[in-house]
Amino acid sequence: MTEQSPAAGYTHEAAYDSGHLKVGSIHEIYYEQYGKKDGLPVIFLHGGPGGSTNPGCSKFFNPAVYRVVLMDQRGAGKSRPRHELKENTTQHLSDDIERLREHLGIGKWHMVFGGSWGSTLGLFYTQAHPEKVGSLVLRGVFTVRRSELLCGGKPVAALFFPQQWEQFVNFLPENERADPMNAYYARLTSEDREVSYAAAREWNRYDLCCGTLKPDIGALTELDDPEWNLTHALFEAHYLFQYGAWLQDGELLFPANMEKIKDIPGAIVQGRYDMVCPPVTAWEVHKAWPKSSLHWIGDAGHSTSEPGTTAKLTQVCDELAKL
């Protein structure tokens, strides 16, 4: 029986399949499958980088219609080895989506679904393999442009959360505060776990305070998990602030790249008050992608858990199931 409430999405039974897939010489990625075994295949791409999946990620997809594939990206979640930065780039993650598709015997994804960093990866993968993607859903759109990461040397969110940003910077010794992102990275990559765990907790405390329109005290419980803290902070610092996701600035929006997905239908769901991924990017992607619909959520920030965002994502996935 399919259960649904608009703000909560669908309820799924336990995963009917899970496993690890060896990719390359170091990594094994973890995956799970939910819903209808012969249903429309959709892959859910989690955020971060350094996030992970959980059963709740399946809630946007009707289990009577969709075959839902969840994948933990290299080094994150239940993928092995955890925290490993070697052989770990945007290109590697995109290649892993292809390997998993082939491993699961899926000829073509009915849908690629990604939020935040997952929207970056979803765009990158779809531009690389447009023939393997039937539709694309993006939430909290992010393309890793320098203008999205920093404004006046600070994250955009720091302009709206100055007290929290000051706490983030003041965690560091005074002589390291002029370049906080590199100072944090040095600590996150320290072999001294006491040092790396402390830096990771402070990184994520700041990150979580910016994610929702209204404060979400419950989200801060994740700060009690030192391994989650380290993965999330380490990969964000490594991918975004050290290497710019190995992308040229604005690469995903280059006309030649957007041209590759012009015939793919899809939807963009964007919180109007997203302080993590500035809404201007959703607008620019929409304008460059003729078959996209854009849905502004007027009472939401960045988080996928906000009721209006969950309801709209569920609705657009229902509609795209009819393709």
N, C-alpha and C positions, 0 to 999 in steps of 0.2 A: 504494500500500500504506500502511495506517495504522499508524504506530508509536507505542507508548505505554509509559511506565513510570509507576507511580503518583506518584512523587515529582517526576517531570520533566514530566508532561503529554504532550501530543501534539506530533509533529513535522509541520510544514507545509512544503509546497513554497513557492517564492517567490511573492510577491503576483502575482495575475493582473490586477490593475488598480490604478492610483494616479493621483492628480491633485490639482489645487487648485480649490477652489470659492470664487468671490467671494461674500462676505457683507457687505453694507453698503458704505459709501463708502471704507473704509480696508483692511479685512482680506480675506485669502484663506486659508481653512483647508485643510490638507493631509489627505488620506485615502488609505488602502490597503485592498484587499480580498483575503482569503485563503479557502482552503477550497473548498466546493462552490458553484458559481455559482448553482444553483437551490436551494440549501440553506436551512435555517432562519436568517433574518437576525438577527444579534446585533451590538450596538455595544458596544465596549470603551471605557470612559471612564477616562482616566488620572488619576493623582493630582497632587499639588502643593499648590495651583495652580502652574503653571509647569513641570510635568513634560512628558513626551512619550511617544509610543508607539515601539515597535520590533518587529521580527518575533516576538520571544519572547512578546509579549502575546497571541498567538494560541494559545498552548500549552494553554489550558484547554478548547478546543473541538475536538471530533472533526471533522477535515476531511472525513470522508465524510458528515457530517450537517449541519454548520453553514456558513453564509456569514458570514464574520467581517469586520466593518468596524472599522478602527482610525482614529481621528480625533485629530489634534493640535489642541488648543484654541487660541483666538486668541492670537497673540503668542508661541506656544511651539513647540518642535520645528521642523518644517519649514514651519509656517504662516508667512504673510508679512503685514506686516513683523514681524520678531522684536522682542521687548521692548516692543511698543506697548501702552500702557495706555489710550489713548483708545478710546471705544466698546468697552469691555472690562469687562463685568460678568457676574454669574451669569445674569441674564436673557438677555444676548447669547449666552452659551454654550449655554443651553437652546434658544434660537431656532435656533442653528446646527445642532443635532441634527435639528430638524425640517426645515430646509432640505436637509440632507444626505440624510435619508430620502427626501424628495420627489425630489431630484436623482438618486438611485440607483433610483428606481422601486419602492421598498419600501412596500407598503401598511400594514404593521404590523410592529414589531419582535417577533420571537419572544422576544427577551431583551434587556434592558438590564443591563449588567454594569459595576459601578464599585467601585473600592477607594479608601479614604482620602478625599481630596478628590473622587475620582470617585464615591464613595458619596453625598456631598452633592449633587453634580450629578445623579446618577441619581435620587435621591429628588425633587429639585426638578423635574426634567423629567417624571418619572412622575406626580407630583401635578398637573402642568400639562396632561399629555396621557395620562390613564389609558387612553383608548380606543386608543392607539397602542402599548401595551406589553402583551405576552403573559405575561411573567414578569420578575422582578427579582432580581438577585444582588448582594449588598453584602458587602464585605470591609473590615475595619478601619474600622468605622462612625464617621462624623464628621458632626455637624450644625452646627458653628461656634457653638455656644453659648459664652458667656463662660466658663462653668464648665469647658468642655473645653479652652479656650485657656490660661487662667491660673488658678493656685491660689496665693493669697497674693502676687499680683503676678508670679509666675514661671510658665513653662510647667510642666505636671504632671511632665514628664520630668526637670526640674531637681531635683525632690525625690529622684530615684533616681540621677541622674548629676551630683552637686554639683561634682565636680572639673571636668567638661567645661563646666558652666554658668559656673563661675567664670572659666574661660579665655575663654568667649564674652564675658562682661561686661568682663573685663580687657583685651580687645582695644581697647576704647574709652578715650579719655582720661578721667581721673578725673572731670572735671566733666560728663561725659555719661552716667555709669553709673547715675544714679538713674532714668533712663527709657530703657533700652537699646533697646526696640523702635522708638521714634521716632528715636533716634540712628542706629540701623542704617538705617532707611528714608531718612533724609537722605543717608546715604552711598551707599546703593544707587541713589538717583535722581540722584546727582551726574553732571555732564557730564564730569568728569575720570575717565576709564576706570581709571586707576591706583587711584583711591579706591574706585570702585564694585566693581571686580574683587576687591580685597583684602577688602572687607566681605562680598562674596558668598561668597568662599571660606571665611571664618570662620563665616558663618551656616550653610553647608552642612556644614562639619566637625562642628559641634554637632548638626545635624539627623541626619546619617548615623550618628552614634555611638549614637543612641537607637533605631534601627529594628529591631534583631533581638535575640532572647533571648541569643544568644551573639555576641560581637564578630565583625563581618564586615569583615575588613581589605580584602577585594577591593572592597567598595563605595566605599572611599575613593579609588579610582582616578578616579572621576568628578570629584574636586577638581582634576584636571589639565586639565579642559576649561573655560576661562574663560567661554565663551558659555553653556554649560549652567549653570555656577555662577550667572551673573548672572540668567538667566531664572528659575531655580528660586527663588532667594532674593528677587528683586524681586517676583515674583507672590505668593509666600507673604506677604511683608510687606505688600504693597498690598491684596490681597484679604482677608486674615484679620485683620491687626492694625490696619489703617487704616480698613477699611470693613465688617468683620464680614460679608463676602460680600453686603452689601446686604440682609441678612435681619434681621427682628425677632428678638430673642433667643428661641430655642426655636421659631421659626416652623415648621420642618419637622415638629415633633412636635405642633403644635396639633391637637386632636381633629378639627377640620373638615378639615384637610389630610390626616391619616392616614386619615380616612373615605374619601377619594377613591381610595385604593389597596387598600381592604379586600378586594376580590374578586380581586386579582392574586396568583397564587402566586409564591413565591420562597424564597430561602435567604439566611441571614446566616452568614458565616464569620468568626470573631473569635479572634485570638490572646489567650490567657488573660493573658499578660504584656505586653500592648500598652501601651507607655509614651507613645506619640504620640497615639493616639486612645483615651481611657479606655474600658475594656470596658463600663462602666455604660451607655453610650449604645447599644451593641448590644442590651443587655437591654431598655432602655426602648423602642427601636424594635420589637423582637420582641413585646413585650407589647401594643403599640398596633396591630400588623399581624397579624390573625388567621390569614392564610394563609402566614405565614412559618415556616420551620424555622430553628432556631438551633444552630450547631455550634461548640463551644468547642474550640480547638486548644491542648492542655495544654502543649506544648513549643514555643510560638511567641510572638514579640512582634508587631511591626507589619508587617514586610515580607512582601510577597506571595511572595518567593523561598524562604521557609522550607519545608522539605519537607512537613511536615504540612499546612500551609496550601495549598500547591500541589495536593497529593493530594486534599484535601477539595473544593477549588474545582472540580477536574476531575470528581470524582464527582458533585457536585450539578449541574454542567452536563450530564453524561451523563443524569442522571435527568430533568432538566427538558426535555431533548430529546424525551422521550416524551409530553409534553403534547399 
